[in-house]
Amino acid sequence: MASLTPAEKYNIITRNLQEVLGKEQIESILAERDLNIYWGTAPTGKPHLGYFVAMTKIADFLQAGCHITILIADIHAFLDNMKAPMELVGKRAEYYTQLIKATLTSIGVPTDKLKFVLGSSYQLTAEYSLANLKLCSKTTERDAKKAGAEVVKQVDAPLLSGLIYPGMQALDEEFLGVDAQFGGVDQRKIFVFAEKMLPAIGYKKRSHLMNVMVPGLAGPKMSSSVADSKIDLLEAPEDVKRKLSKAFCEEGNITENGVLSFVKTVLFPLGSMNGKSPSFSILRSEKFGGDVTYTVYEDLENDFRDKKVHPGDLKKAVTDAVNNLLGPIRKWFDNDELRQLTEDAYPTPKPEVKAKPVKSNKPAANASLTVDVSRLDIRVARILEAKVHEANPNSYISTVDCGNGDVRTVVSGLAKYIPLAEMQNRLVCAVCNLKPGKFQGVLSSAMLLAGSSPDDSIVELLQPPAGLEAGDLIEFEGFAQADRSSPEKLNPKHLIFEKVSEEFKVSPEGLAQYKDLQFSTKNGPVGLKSLKEGRIR
Ligand SMILES: N[C@@H](Cc1ccc(O)cc1)C(=O)O
């Protein structure tokens, strides 16, 4: 490598980043020597495609002559609400190490120059423990909590371990002997905390480099709860295809588009690695405009906005690009040893032993004869994408996530009443135990509940309170819901839904009710956008 000037090194180190804290410090070090930098990752869930963003930066750091440490933060993995159970964390650390090496190798980064360090290899020493306790004695509970807010899982009864987490991440900078720490902008609060707290116990303040976050495929925000919003680095080609085909990518919509964001944050930066010029091609038949190659992301975005690039063609191109990227990683893992490691790190869940039916506290009457709301499995669900039914412009066909990876197709006659834009990526209430039925040729496997005004001029979907996830339950006080894990499928001939829904209504306050009971969720009652008084079907 021809020698680079400090300014050139600085530019390579910081390109494509979202934010840099401590620019002057980095520059003054580069004027004298190469930078020591580390990136830490806690071996929790299976790494997804977003990891490529960090990997391209590691390639940049290497190109700029940095000394790089990759910290496999095994202790952090269980400090964070046991995201990795104690008995699995060792295997997960091995799995992460292998996967990161495979991923780096797949994009042409030599891994022999990187130092891999396991957190537990130095975080259990007396020296580290003492430093940790010193830091604890200077940190308020409030500051520790704030620092971890975007990284540590937030729960109702926070554990002490989650409060120690940010401080230990700060200490790692000292104990790994680095000048700078690199991570996603989600780490920002921890980084700022580290800058404040290391000097408070007599250590040097470090610089911080932050990359952009990759949004999920399903919608504007990355959410592990939205089934299929993430693609695993070892995902099979057909699953990549399936997930991308379901991804939210509306024609002309460039603001909420996980697929475009992925091209922007991953594929383009990857293309420009090692001084290459990026290019991203969309192959399509002449009839649809022929092949196009983009060398600048913004050109693609403009064409998509102007509807010159169709979502289907974009998805196809991204699917191919992703499968090309993942090919070498799959190959790396395609041997008995790593297959076994994968199984040890993420054991396939054993089929649950069916618990004996718990006696319900309801009268012993034959449960299947009672016709009330307990017969319905009503859940919070998320519409991932909706489109107009080709055969019937009054209907929408939606892909609906009903929780736990249960994604269904639903036909609903709402197109006259609800704009298509309001049908995208939103929470709804879905009845999930109706027998699937064909509507205008399409099999529909759930029903979206909507309220309507007495004259039917206004129809609105039921709107669960914010913060819920697909699969969360709708409950009615005093009615034990049918077994939600394997609810009875209602036979349409028995008209159970029809009979029960006669008792549904929209209250004068605009709340959804069964008799006088709210549709309750753990975040409060279900309401409607504007409708007050009406029916629900
Ligand atoms: N906080 C990082 C993991 C990490 C842990 C310890 C560190 O020192 C650095 C990074 C994450 O969210 O994945």
The ligand as an SDF file (V2000), in Angstrom:
LIG
                    3D

 13 13  0  0  0  0  0  0  0  0999 V2000
  -22.8940   -2.6370   22.9820 N   0  0  0  0  0  0  0  0  0  0  0  0
  -22.4740   -3.4490   21.8760 C   0  0  0  0  0  0  0  0  0  0  0  0
  -21.6200   -4.5910   22.2830 C   0  0  0  0  0  0  0  0  0  0  0  0
  -20.3540   -4.1660   22.9790 C   0  0  0  0  0  0  0  0  0  0  0  0
  -20.0630   -4.6150   24.2380 C   0  0  0  0  0  0  0  0  0  0  0  0
  -18.8730   -4.2630   24.8740 C   0  0  0  0  0  0  0  0  0  0  0  0
  -18.0130   -3.4260   24.2200 C   0  0  0  0  0  0  0  0  0  0  0  0
  -16.8450   -3.0240   24.8300 O   0  0  0  0  0  0  0  0  0  0  0  0
  -18.2940   -2.9370   22.9500 C   0  0  0  0  0  0  0  0  0  0  0  0
  -19.4730   -3.3250   22.3420 C   0  0  0  0  0  0  0  0  0  0  0  0
  -23.7160   -3.9890   21.1450 C   0  0  0  0  0  0  0  0  0  0  0  0
  -24.7810   -3.4500   21.2720 O   0  0  0  0  0  0  0  0  0  0  0  0
  -23.6540   -4.9540   20.4240 O   0  0  0  0  0  0  0  0  0  0  0  0
  1  2  1  0
  2  3  1  0
  2 11  1  0
  3  4  1  0
  4  5  1  0
  4 10  2  0
  5  6  2  0
  6  7  1  0
  7  8  1  0
  7  9  2  0
  9 10  1  0
 11 12  2  0
 11 13  1  0
M  END
$$$$
